[in-house]
Amino acid sequence: GMHKIVEKVHRSCTGCTYYRKQTKIEVVPREYDDTAPKELGQIFYSDVITRNTHGAKETHGEPSFKFYVISEAISGLCKLYAISNKENNSEVGADIILQALGDFARGPLKEKKIKVFVDGCNVNKSIAKKLIWKEFEVEIIVPVAFSRSHNYISPIDSRIGKITKFLVAEISKKGSNTRIAVATANRANCTPGRHGFTPYEIYYERDRFNKKVDVNLPKLTKYIKECRQKGRQAQLRNQAKGRTRKPFEEGDSYESEFEKPIK
């Protein structure tokens, strides 16, 4: 009847088919030079992750774990700090971040300004307002729109993805949450990146045998930046496949059949 006729017209209409599918929005990735560190130990990222015990509740006593992941910007060196599921509050978070900065310290705190980027959850907003940071020359930054990452700190997202396989393997073993955190960080920090260095070697400029490692930081940071630019170029190539819609800009029109901006 009429329903089938309408459905046939709808399916044969290019415009209807175009709008029925999920919209691909064209967004040009950005480079944030204002957050690029110039030296080691200057900028850190912090995030909280939750992982299931994968059937090991009898061993660990909890169905899931929470860990603070603190990572240095240039080297990628990570440290994990275990917390219980009920401890994710601003007091515990502030103590862990401060402890991590002490563990990462390459010299006395307060000698230089340190920035810690966190996501925009309410706990982190409360952490950023605490007065303790002035004492140690630390600034907790909650970015408004740092990137397209779901929590605005995309550099640590990729690092968490890399350490997850180590974390899952350690959770399957017996031991305390602290053992899991230390063992996971140890494995992640001893894994070389594409540039050939491990995070441990870059940050401490020593190998595991305590021999000095010469790391050209300007060359390394340039390499990392070029890799990220290539990743963005790959994103743009994938976006270009098929029909995409870009945010509306002054001067755009809706007359084109294939390029219709979004208001």
Salt bridges, closest charged atoms under 4 A:
GLU7 OE1 - HIS3 NE2 3.88
GLU7 OE2 - ARG11 NE 3.29
GLU31 OE1 - ARG232 NH1 2.76
ASP33 OD1 - LYS225 NZ 3.14
GLU39 OE2 - LYS112 NZ 3.17
GLU91 OE2 - LYS130 NZ 2.91
ASP157 OD2 - HIS150 ND1 3.93
GLU170 OE2 - LYS173 NZ 3.46
GLU170 OE1 - ARG179 NH1 3.10
GLU170 OE2 - ARG187 NH1 3.10
ASP252 OD2 - LYS246 NZ 2.52
